[in-house]
């Protein structure tokens, strides 16, 4: 491991990987990445693998749209030998309550105003998109054909191997234990394998972002929470888009591999770092999804697991620096949708680190917005 | 072309050959999790019951470690594939 660097990135998930790659792409020479386990071992490797533009806030819409633009050319750009399993077969987001139908009309108007070509669907139109769907009790849906799926392991590894080719020093089983600061400036990252002197340290530590921020005296308004998820055996074609409901709190998508990945957001889940599994999840998930997609009754579950959401008060990430602390940047608190925002966020954070103007203005996603009271909660999350 | 042991199927659920496992190790993988994530070996219906030890042995050989030193993957339910229809009929007791 190198002992000096232009920047140290903390975290080998998709956010850290995308930041490291973009730093090199934009001209930084000496980038070190420290990951306390291996690539994708935090939230990225446990996520639902969906990518969508259909958000309820301008900030999330623009980050997601720019990211999908980048996902479309990522395999070529990163020159990666494996398939990234990027598919654009849409997201179909179901409305079962009046409240959510009203919200969806607002969401689609906002999305359309930002160039996202989502549309409202009747239950009949929804069934044309997903013939297996039980539309009983459904008021309608929204659909956007550009949304879809990508393989989180391969996307992350594609960024990491591209960064490594360009000269990055990627270190696994390397845990940052302290960040040295002097005179309001970042000086070094201390790890279990030695100290790396660097004027810039970037916190992309996912579920461990809060303890990493505490190393520089920054108190982030984050909490972590388990989300359970399962995968089925691969089967023949059942459905094209991700099927999602915020009021029921579920999502389900068939991957290019043929397996179906699905999960539930449980509002009663306690905060913390538990990533165990429960049989109740298997039961509840199966009950809900076989009502919506009865054809899944005969499909077998091969594995359940869980991962952590790292949640902010408004379900938007916290991006950028903090006043009075030169050289510290953070890309944290993705609230369950970091994977799909990673391409844009990687570029934005790299631009900030190099003193450039970010290609998207994310100044309203700074850490100070909560104290100022200048934030709005994203309504469209599971 | 002569067949080599690289052609041997190690993970028969996901159709992964020894050659693919060796390539992942050559590219830097040092744990079963990394190999699983790169190749899908162990992600199929048997969840690695057949291939896990074979891959661990190969990792041990290539990294100079003992098999016991290779970090295992997490075991997760169900023990055998179960249909969603059966799971949906599980009882209400011990509810969350």
Interface residues (C-beta under 8 A of the other chain):
Chain A: X38 X39 X40 X41 X45 X82 X153 X154 X157 X161 X172 X231 X232 X233 X257 X266 X268 X277 X278 X279 X280 X282 X283 X285 X286 X287 X289 X290 X296 X297 X298 X299 X300 X301 X302 X303 X304 X305
Chain B: X27 X30 X31 X33 X34 X37 X38 X40 X43 X44 X45 X47 X74 X76 X77 X78 X81 X82 X83 X84 X85 X86 X87 X88 X90 X94 X95 X96
